[in-house]
């Protein structure tokens, strides 16, 4: 849970975006509020892209060698099980096809 380069970068950018939004509220500036909202949304996109690049890690326990936040996740290309971000990117474990049904269809077509 957290402590990754993706998590730290996303949190830092989100803090900047929320600070801009807070300044916009106090100065009553619509353009600054929109800029702050855009930066805050960009933080989510940045975190997701870094996660997909291997700088985020799946939740749950990890081996001690992968505890430091500067260690890249080598399993990111396959997708993390149960990870919404990986599923949105088309990665992750797919449901196994029903092989018996596939075999029946193939035998019916070839006959």
C-alpha positions, 0 to 999 in steps of 0.5 A: 500500500503506497510507498512507491514512486508512482504514489509519491509523484501522484501525491505531490502533484495532487498537493500542488493541484489542490493548493492551486484550487485553494488559492483560487477559492480565496482569490475568487479566480475561475481560471486558477480553479480550473487550472488547479482541477486540471493539475489534480486530475493530471495527478491521477493520470500520472500515478496510473501511467507510472503504475503501468510503467512498473513504478507502482506495486500491487497491494498486499505483502511483497518480498522484503527485496521489493520494499524500497520505493525505488524498486521497479515492479517487474510483473507490471506488464502482465498486470496485477490481479484484482487491480482496476488500473491494470484492467482498464489498461487491458492487462491482468488475468483474464478469465479462462475460457471454457475449454470443453465448450470451445472443444465442442464448437471446434468439433462441430465446425470441423465435422 
